[in-house]
Structures are given as C-alpha cells and as structure tokens.
Amino acid sequence: MEEKSPRFSDYLFAQMSPENAAKVECTEPPRKNQELTGVRKWLSENLLLLLTLLGVAVGAIIGFGLRSIPPSKSTILLLSYPGELFMRILKLIILPLIMSSLIAGSASLNARLNGRIAIRTLLYFLVTSVINAILGVVLATLIHPGDPDLKNNRIDETALKRSASVLDSLLDLGRNVVADNIFQATFQQAHTDYVNTTQRVFNETSGLFYTINVTVPVLKYRSGTNTIGIVVFCLAFGTILGTLGQRAKVVIDFFTVIFDVVMKMVTGVIWLTPIGVSSVIAGKILSVDNIVLVMSQLGWFIATVIIGVFIYQLLIMQSIYCVFLRKNPFKFYMGLVPGTLTAFATASTAAALPVTFTLMEEKLKIDSRVTRFVLPIGCNINMDGTALFVAVASVFFAQTNNISLGVGELVTVCFASTAASFSSASVPSAALVLILMVLTAIDIPDQDVFLLFAVDWLVDRFRTTNNMLGDCYAAAVVEKLSKKELMACDAILSQESSFEQTIQKDIEPTVVIHKGLNNGATK
C-alpha cells in the first residue's frame, strides 16, 4: 500500500497539473476560440475596407439627405474641406513616390529585363485600350443612348474653344515624353493651344495691305506635373544606374530608402481614406445642380458607360487574369477594393497610386520590382476607362445629331479613342477634351459636348476605377510573364553577393597577418 500510494498521488498531481488541466478544460471550446480568432483576423485584415465602404455610404447619405434643405455654399465648402485636404496629401506624395519607385525598381533589374518588362507592359495597355474602345462602340450601338431631343433641352451653355486635333495631341505627348527641363516638368506640361490673331496680307491686284483674322496653333505651357516626362527620365536614369555596378550602390540605396520612407507615410495616410472619401462624395453630390434633370436626360448615356465598366471589370479583366495566372481572379479583385474606392472618390489614378502600391506589395504580394515599374507608367499611359468613355460619347453624339456611322467610321472611332486615351493626363475630367478630338476625326459637330459637363463628375469616377484596376492587373500579368527573368536576376544577385562575401572572408585573414607582421617589425 505504501508503494502504491506515492504512485497514485504522483498520478493525481500529474493529471491535475496546469498543462493537463488546461487540456481538460479546452476539449470543447477550441472550436469557438478558433472561430473567434478567425473572425478577429478577418476584421483586422479587412478593417480598412469596411471603414471605406462605411465612408462611401455615409457620404452618400449626407449628400442626398442635405439636398432637401438645401445647404449654403459655406456648409458645402466645410463638408468638402476634409476631402480636399485628403486629396492634397495624396498629390503631395505622388511625385517622390513615382521618382523613387521607378529609379529603385529599374536599377534593381538589368537593362534587358527592363526592356522586356516595358514591351510587355505597353503591349498589354495597348490591347486592353483597344478592347475597351471596341466594347464602348458595341454597347453604344446596341443600347442607342443618343436622343436628338437632347439638343433642344440644353442643360448648360458653355463656350468651347477650338480644340487640338488628334495629331496635335500625339505631338504634345511626344513633347512631354522628351521634357526639355526636368525641373519645369515637375510643375508644367506642354500643350498646343489655338489662338486668334491678325495677319497682314498683301493684295497683288489692288496693291494694298489688309488684315485678316486667323486661328493659329501655339505651343504653350500649362500648370500641372508632366508626370510622363518624369517617368521616362527616371526609367532611363535607373536603367543606366543599374549598369554601373558597385559605384551606383550608394545612389540606389538612397532612392530605395526614400521609397521606404514614402511608403511609411502612405501607411499612415491610408487610414484617412474613409473620412476623405465620405467628404468628397458628400460635397460633390451637394454641389451638383438639377441632379434629377441630369439623370433623366442623360440616364441612358450614364447607364451605357457603367455597364461597359462592369462588363470589362467582371468579365474581360477576370478572364485575362485567369488565362495568364490560372488563379481565382476574384480574390485578386477583392484585394484591390480599398484602392478602387479611393480611385472612385478622387477620380484620379495618380491620386490613388500610394494606396495601390500598399495593396499590391503588402497584401497581394506582387513583386516590388514589377509594381514599381508598371504602376507609375500605367497611371500615365493606361486609360482603359477613358477609351471606353470616349468611344461611347462619340457614338452618342452621332446619334444625337441623327448621323449614321458606317463600319469604317466606327473603326476610326475605336482607333481614335485608343490614341486619345494614350495621350490623356491622369487628372480628373481629361476625357472631355479628348472627345472633341475624336469628333473632329469623324466629322461630327462638337458644339453639344457641353451636355456631358453635367454628368462627367459621376462617369469620371467609374471610368477611373477601370484605369486603376487595369494597372494592377497589368502588373500581375507582367510579373507572371517575367517570372523566369526575375528568377534569373535573383540568381545573379545571389551569386554576386556570395562572391563578395567570399572575397571579404579571404581579405580579413591577410589583414590580420599584415597587422601581426607590422607589430613584430616594430618590436
């Protein structure tokens, strides 16, 4: 009995130890704990998304709720003020973000890989822009949003100056690509403007001079960052920097640290998105006059553009992703919802770029060398939504003027819309200027373009989401196509680093031997 009791007591103490007691207590609850942990994890990962959606809902409720009062201009200004500050912060970050990301990204790759990634990116943007233009023409032809009665019920009268042609726009694109002053490019961009002037003409018959009024093109500079010129300069600078080897390491590290600092700033700014989005939407809804009249007269046009946007995003874009990456495309799509809402609220791909960088690199784990290369280029060149909008608007105005477009003219609309979208700036409402160019190309009266000024604030937001998502999907596809080259680049870098470590190990003993010899000589 004396031998058994210690064993029995040991057994009891072992069974009642804290570890085993915890195991006994937790036989059933682990499932509940796991469920609670999963819910908490999902909430922590998607907290920004939920807050942003709440901000959109609150902004819409405040905007439509206060329209019945209606509020004074000062009230609208105060409601819009937080959104204005949010936009200013985003725009402040854009330039250092683009410059540091492009230089650091292109310098980390070799020149051949830079060229291949650039070609793949540009081809992707070109193909998707053509797809959007064709989609816009097809939808506008099928839905037929144009109504000739709109010309008799004018919403607003706006004097329109003569616009530049498609040729002028492409030439301006070339002038901005090759900036003549990199410092001027940070706050000004070149554009062709038409001015009225007088010229003295000699009449040989009468032998007298007389003056005539003519409109001549003049190259001017307007305020606004020439982002595409800065992008090209940074790409060339970074690519050449990457060929200099160890001599350029300090400079590459400098721009890499700048990018890291800017992204730290973005991490803080991104949590202001719900407040900024809510303020922008509420202020914009309150500032629009006769919103019911606008929706009733241009409802079919708005519906055509929105249908095209969702067809491209939910069908075409997901199909492209599935074909190239063989993964679930909607998981990628949902991961970009905060960036999509930011692009929708700000109506600018460039303003949403800081948020897009964070989502692509931290949440979706796309190679930073590709995102730093593709996203800054995309926010200046890739205008999928703009191509769709311009194509729909061109057919819309032809229908409004009772002009029947043939197959050749529809093809012209597709190519002109694609060319115009490539020359578009990533700023709000840039597409209205491009519509004038396309209408001139197919010889349609452009005096009715003012009709779209009343709805562009809304349509611009939907098409901007197409532009932003197109950049992200392009980065994912280009990363997949460039996987072998990226792996080869990683292998070369690892070999170089191991070679440097080997040299350092060989050098350190010789340094010690020389110190010992020197000490012996002095003794």
Salt bridges, closest charged atoms under 4 A:
GLU157 OE2 - ARG154 NH1 3.38
ASP172 OD1 - ARG175 NH1 2.72
ASP193 OD2 - LYS161 NZ 3.70
ASP193 OD2 - LYS220 NZ 3.38
ASP253 OD2 - LYS249 NZ 3.15
GLU361 OE2 - ARG372 NE 3.85
ASP367 OD2 - ARG369 NH2 2.94
ASP448 OD2 - LYS151 NZ 3.70
ASP448 OD1 - ARG154 NH2 3.95
ASP456 OD1 - ARG463 NH2 3.05
ASP460 OD1 - ARG463 NH2 3.14
GLU485 OE2 - ARG116 NH1 3.20
GLU485 OE2 - ARG120 NH2 3.00
ASP490 OD1 - ARG369 NH1 2.80
